[in-house]
């Protein structure tokens, strides 16, 4: 496939390495321009381009930038991109360390990817947000391998979701259907599956135990978990890009 990656941070670079190794043609963009991506190109094998060039002619597009920067993407970024091209969203909400408070995400009415979908004006598929970049690059294994890591995939577009789930499997992970974007709160920061590298059976069992509709108690619990995790990262001097 021709795959466009918008965002050259940890997840974007890890995906580029793996996708190129699988024989896909990968273009990668950042906010500073392709001339700043020489090191990324050397490391990943992807071709540095502008965001607009990454989107045009792609069979699949990955948007992997800080959540706070989503509204800054060009409004016509996906003009001319066919409706059947899946757009993957990997974003996570880190209000303390990076994004500042986004009012619509504080109430629990919207999930992160529903918010992204509203801003992009196109259906998105939520995946690759709850695994460490190093694990994404190095821990994919053949189907049937005991303990194979499962990745949740959520979307309101069933056809796009199936295409992305197939790619997840190709990358060496079990794809687990996490329902609609409104149900994707189950894979967001602060939840038990975030960064947990669960196998498929455990992940499905966990999602079933949570239910599909997020309760006020769940929202408060996971929000508190995330605040605690962000504070610990701040204490360690960890900075998010």
Secondary structure, 3 states (H helix, E strand, C coil): CEEEEECCCHHHHHHHHHHHHCCCEEEEECCCCHHHCHHHHHHHCCEECCHHHHHCCCCEEEECCCHHHHHHCCCCCCCCCCCCCEEEECCCCCHHHHHCCCHHHHCCCCCHHHHHHHHHCCCCEECCCCCCHHHHHHCCCCCCCCCCEEEEEEECCHHHHHHHHHHHHHCCCEEEECCCHHHHHHHCCCCCCCCCCCEHHHHHHHHHHHCCCCCHHHHHHHHHHHHHHHHHHHHCCCCCC
